[in-house]
Amino acid sequence: MPKAVAEMPRQVREELTRRLRRNKRAFRKEDVQVVEPPLLKRAVGASALGNCMEWFDFGVYSYLAATIGKVFFPGASPGAQVISSFATFAAAFVVRPLGGLVFGPLGDRLGRQKVLATTMIMMAAGTFAIGLIPSYATIGIAAPILLLLARMVQGFSTGGEYGGATTFVAEYSPDRRRGFLSSWLDFGTFVGYALGSALVTLLNFLLTDAEMLSWGWRVPFLIAGPLGVIGLYMRLKLEESPAFQQQLDEHEQSLAQESAGSEFKTIVRSHWRPLLVCMGLVLLYNVTNYMVTGFLPTYQTETLGRSSSSADVLVLIGMVWIVLLITFIGRFSDRIGRRPVYAVSAAAMIVLAVPSFLLIRMEGTWPPVLGVLILSTLLACFAAPSAATLPALFPTAVRYAAMGIGFNFAVAAFGGTTPLVTEALVNTTGNDLMPAYYLMLAGVIGLVTVKFLPESAQVPLNGSQPMVGSKEEQRELITTSKELYHFSREYSRTG
């Protein structure tokens, strides 16, 4: 076996061999797509900014859950206020699958860029509107109804956002660096959350409780307007992804035409296995995600009786830690593979969930910080490879829609409901370790899912040409393909 072929990861060698045998020749120049660095940077930056804005809102809402409960549900008990606030938070996730069903097929037929610009507008408008809603004291029952409607607009737009953004970035990224480049998408996620939570923490320090209830809580939501304009400008400057511009062969084009009429049926019937794998990984990632980002701030104030400022700072430390880690883990997944990262992290979640919450419950400064850092490290390990792994499960023609279905149904059922379910479990059982048991269950499901996950590190996307980052890499891959093609023919002859 030639040295260049022997040094290839097994999954890359097998996929390239399959393509070479189908083409009955080695790769030529037109068979390998070179991504221009300026276009790549713009695609990654604009996609990450959308996630940043989405999670800026989530960070703000999570940190303001108790305040929002008092503003919109003043007649309820403190516990009922928090649960009502989280129920409104979860309502946005109920309509996310609908957004995925609408925007996913549109993204596969009209293009990723157009749909991502639309979701950016809707997301900014929904967040900005929350900051304008009068309180319950001013307009009565209409206030929580308007809050619910604004959250549903956010949820509907988000249904097309993450699936489209991950698809867009994955289709722009060179195969060897897809894990690293796609991890910038979730880097934007946690930067947005950290910025939102930092702003709320700052407001809590600067304003009195009365000022926060009166007008202070509105400020973070109103900032979404200018952020949305910036994000829309960046997305309108994008070019369509290379994979969408060229369907790899006639089979993919016919699949695209078929999916235009009945995409949901096509995906469920033909791609149910990768769809279940997608949902299992999304469950693992998002239960952990919303436990740390959505539940922990309120858990510390309402269950453990800590001040809102100390709770806010503790979770903010975890978010900054994730931001520092995530792109390194993404790059690491390019080298060792996505499956080992998921498997080790899921197993660690099963073992470390209870110790982490025991540390968080302890008095003092450092034990709670250590507990949050453990959970944040595991969350970074789930987040970093996700934007590269999930789109790779599906072919180009149905990738956006399949991501919209798998991601949003799993998030709606298990992710966005995590704060609501865990808060209700703690209140019902009186056991403040219930969140840890919930994380352990997610870890078990994740570990089982990884057994069925195909390794996609450095492998060309299904339905796309091999992607490289320079002309030199293109020449190198063409030369290697010649060696691999001759070796595979010789091997098939000799048995």
N, C-alpha and C positions, 0 to 999 in steps of 0.2 A: 504494500500500500504506500503511495507517495506520501511524503512527510506532511505536506500542506493538508492533504485529505485526512491523515491520521490525527492531526491536531484539532480537527473540527469537533465540536460537541456532537454527540451521537444524534440528537434530534435534528440538528442542522444538516448533517450528512444524509440522513434518511429522507428528509423533505426535498433537498436539492436533487438527490438521486431519483426520486419519484418524478420531479418536474423534467429532468433531463431525459428520462425514459419516455415520458409523454411527448416531449418535443422531438425526440430521436436525434438530438444533436446537443453540442455544448452551447452555453450562453453566448450571445452576441451583444454588441454594444446596446442595441435597442431593447434587449431583454432585461437590462439592469437599470433601475431608476436612480439618478443622482439628485439628491435634495440640496438645493442651494441654501447655504447657511443663513443669509438674511431672511429668506422665506420661513425657514425652520424656526428661527428665533421669534419672528413675528407671530407665527402660529402658536407656539408654546406660550408666549407672553399674553396674547389676547385670550386664550383659553383659560390660563391660570387666573387672569383678572376676573373672569366671570365667576369662577369658583370662589375667588377671594370675596367678591361682593355677596354671593349667596351665603357664605359662612360668616361674613361680618354680621349679617342679619341674625343668623342662628346664635352666634355668640352673644349678641345684644339681647335677644329674646330669652335665652337661657339664664343669663345673669340678672335679667329684670323680671323673672317669672313671678317672684313674690310681689314686686311692685305692681306689675300688670294685673295680678289677681286683686289687689286692693283698689285699683283704678276702675276695673271693669266688672268686678264681682264683689262690691263692698258689703253686701248683706250676708255673705257666707262666713263660716268660721275660718280661721287662718289655714287649717289643713285643707278645707274644701276650696279655699281661694287658690291655693297652689295646684291642687288637682284640676280645678277648672281651667287654670292658666295652661297647664300641661295638656289638657284635653284640646284646647284651642290650638296649641302647638302641634299636637298629633293630627288634628283635622286636616292640616295642609298635606299630610302624607297620604290621606285617604284619596285625594284627587291626583296624587302623583302618577299612579298607573294610567289614569285617563290621559294625562299630559304625555306620557310615554307612548300610548297608543295613537295619539294624534300626531305628535311631532316626529316620532320615529319613522313611520312610513314616508312622511314628507321629506325628512332628511335623506332617505334612501333614493327618493325620486327627484326632488328639486335641488338637492345639494346640502351639504353640512353647514356651509357658511351662512346661507340665507336663514336657516332655521335658528342657528345660534345667535344671529343678530336679533331675531324676533323674541327669543326667550330672554335675552338681556333687557329689552325694553319692558317686557311684562314683569320681570323680577324687580327691576328698579321701581316701577310704578306701584307694585303691591307693597313694597317695603316703605316707600315714601308716604303712601296713603295711611299706614298705621300711625305715623307721626302726626297726622292731621285729624284723627278721629276724636271727637269730643268724649269726655268721660261719662261714666254712668250717672254721675250726679247732675250732668248737664242735659242729657237726652234720654236717660233711662235705658230700657231694654234694647233700644236701637244701637247703643254703643257696643255691647258684646257681639251683636249680630254683624255690625260693620267690621269689627275685628276679625270675626270668623270669615267673612267674605274676602277681606284683604289677604288673610292667611291662605285661603283657597286659591286666589290668583297666584300667590307665590308658589304654592305647591304645584299648580298646573304648569307653570312655566319651568319649574325645576325638574318636572318630569321629562322635559326635553333637553335640559341643560347638561347634566353630568354624562349621560349616555352619549350625547353629541360631542361634548368636549373631549371625552376619552377617545372616542372614535376618530375625531379630527386629529388629535395629537399623535395617536398611534399610527395613523395613516401617513403622517408627515415624517415620522421618526425613522432614521436608519436602523436596520435590524439589530446591529450590534449594540446600539445605545438606547433601545426603546425603553428599557426599564428606568434608566437614568433620566431621560428626557420626559417620559410620562410622569415620573414622580414629582416633577415641578407642578403638575396640575394639583396634586394634593398638598404640595408645598403652599400653593395659593390658598387652598382650603384652610389650612391651619394658621397661615398669616392673617387671613380674614377673620377667623375666630379670635385670634390673639388680639388683633386691633379692636374688634368689637368689645371684647371683654376688658381690654385695657381702658377703653374709653368709658365704659360703665364704672370700672373701678375708680378712675379719676373723678368722675362725676360724684360718686359716693363720698369721696374724700372732700371734695370742694363744696358740695351742697348739703343742706340739712335734709332730714327725712321729708319735711313738709314741702320743700322746694322740689325734691325728686318726684313726689306724688303730684305736685301741681303742674310742672312743666319740664323738669329735668329729664324725665324718661323719654320725652319726645325727641330730644336732640340727636341721639344716635340714628334713629330711623330717618330723620330728615336729611342726614348726610348721604343717604343712599341715592338721592336724586343726582347730585353732581357726579358721584361715582359711576352711575349708570350711563350718563352722557359720555364720559371718558371711555368706558368699556364698549359702548356702541360704536364710537368713532374707530376704535382699534379693530373691532370685528368687521366693520364695513371695508376696511383696508385689506382684508385677507383675500388670498386667492383660494379657490377650491382645492381640496386635498388631491394629491396625485392619484391615489387609489380610486377615488370617485371619478376622476377625469378619464381614466382608462380602465374599463373592466377588462380583466386579464384575458378572457377568451369568450367565445360565443356562448358557452355554457353559462357564464356569469351574466351575460347580457340577457339571455332568455329568462334566467332566474329573476332578474330585476323586473322584467316585464310581467312575469307571473305574479311577483310579490306586490305589484302595484294594485292588483285587484283584491287579493285576499292574503295580505302579508301575515296577519296574525295566525291564520290557519296553516300557512306554509311553515312558519317558524315552529309552531307547536308540533306539527306533524313530522317535519323533517329534521328539526334541531332540538328535540326535547331533552336529549342527554346533555349537550353543552348548556342548555337553558337551566337545567337543575344544578349543574356545577356552578354556573354563574350565581344562582340564587343562594347556594350554600356559602360561597365565598363572601357574597355581599352581606349575608346574615352575620358571619363571623366579624367582618370589618365594622359593620354599622351598629351592631349591638354594643361592641366595645366603644365605638366612636361616640354614640349618644349617651352611653353610660358616663363617660369621662366629661364630655362637653356639655351635655344637656342635663344630666342628673346630679353630678357631684356638687356643683355650687349650691343647689337647693338642699341636697342631702346634708351638707355640713351646717347650713343655717337652721333648717327646720327639724332635722333629726338629732344632730349632734349639738345644737345650740350655740354654734360659733357665730361670731360677728360676720356680717356680709363682706366687709373689707378683707378679713383674713381668709375667708373662703375663696373670694375672688382672686386674691394674690396666689393662693396655693394652686388653683387650677391654671392660672395664667403661667406659672412656672412650668407646668406640664406641657402647655401649648408651645412655649418657647423651646423646650427640650425637643419636642417633635419636629419643629421647624429646623432645628440644628441637625437632626438625625436623618430626616426622610430622604434627601437626595443621595446620601451615602449608601443607605440601604437599597435604594433604587439601582445605583451603580453595582452594588454587591450582587443583586439578583441577576444582573446581566452576566456576571461571571460564574456564579454557582448554580443558577437556575431559580425559577419562581417556586417550584414545589418544595425544595428544602427550606426556604424562608417561611413559607406558610406552615409547613408541618412542624418545624421546631417551635415556632411562635404559638401555634394552637396548643401544642402539648404543654408549653410553658404557661399558657393561660389556665389550663386545668389545674396545674400545680400551684400557681402563684396568686390566683384570684382571692382566695380567703386570706392568706398572709397580707396581701396588699390592703384589704379593707380593715384588717386588724391593726395595721400600722396607721391607717388614716384615722381610726377611732381614738388612737392614743393621744395623750396630752403632750405638750411640748411642741417644739418647732420641727425637729428633724425626722421623727418617725412618720408624721403625715406627709412630709415632703418626699421621703423615700417611697412611701406607698403610692403616691401619685406618679412619681417618676417610673416606677415599675410598670404601672398600667399604661403610662404614656409611651414607654419603650415598646411594649407589645402592640399598642395601637399604631405606632410608626411602622412596625414590621408588617402589619396587615395593610396599611394604607399605601406604602411605598410601591409594591409591585402591582397593585390592583388596576391602575389605569393602563398598564401594559398587558396584563394577563387577561382581563375580561373581554376586550375587543378581539383578542386573538382567538377566542373560542368560536367566532362566527365568520362566514364569508362576507366579502365586501357588499354584495347586493342586499343583504338583510342585516348588516352589522348594526346600524343605527337603531332600527326598530327592535331587533333582538335585545340589544343593550337596554333600550327603553322599557321593554317588558320585564326582562329578568331583574334588572337593577331596581326598578321602581316598585314592582310587586314585593320584592324581598324587603326593601326599605320601609314600605308602607306597613307591611305585616309585622316586622320585627324591629326595625331600626328606630323609626320615629315614635313608635309606641313604647320604647324602652323606658324613658323617664316616667311616663304615666303608669305603666305596669309595675315598675319597681317601687315607685312611691306608694301605689295601692297595696302591694305586697307587704311593704314595711309597716304601713298603717294597719293592715288587717291582722298580720301575724305578730307584730311587735318585735320581730327579729330583724335587727339592722344589718345582718349579714346576708339577707336575701339577694341584694345586688350581686354579691360575690358568687352565689349559687347560680344565678342567672348567667353570669359570665362563664362559669364552668360548663354549663349546658351548651352555650355557643361554641366553646372550645371543642367539645366532643363532636358537635355537628361539623365544625370546620375540619377537624382531623379526618373524619370519614370522607368528607368532600374531596380532600387532597388526594385520596387514593384513586379517584377517577379523573383527576386533572391532568391533561396532557402537558408536557413541558414545552414551553413556547419561547424560552430565552434564545435570542439571536436567530430565531426562525422567521422567514418571510411570512407575512400575514396571509391567511387563506383568501385567495382571490386577488392577490396583489403581486406585482413584480417584486423581486428582491430589491431592497432599498439600501443605498450606501450614501456616505456623507461627502465623498470626494471622487474626482476622476481617478485618482490613484487606487482607491478601494475598488472602483469599478473594474479597472484593469486587473487587479489582483483576483477578484472574484471570477472574472472571465477565464483567467489562466487556471485557477483552481478547478473550475467547472470542466475544463478540457481534461485535466488529470482524473477527475472523478468520473467523468463519462467513459473514458477509456478503461479505467479500472473496473467500473460496474459491468461494462460489456465483456471484459475479459473474465471477470468473476462468474458472470452468468453462463459463459461458454464452458468454463472448467468445472462449474458446480461448486 
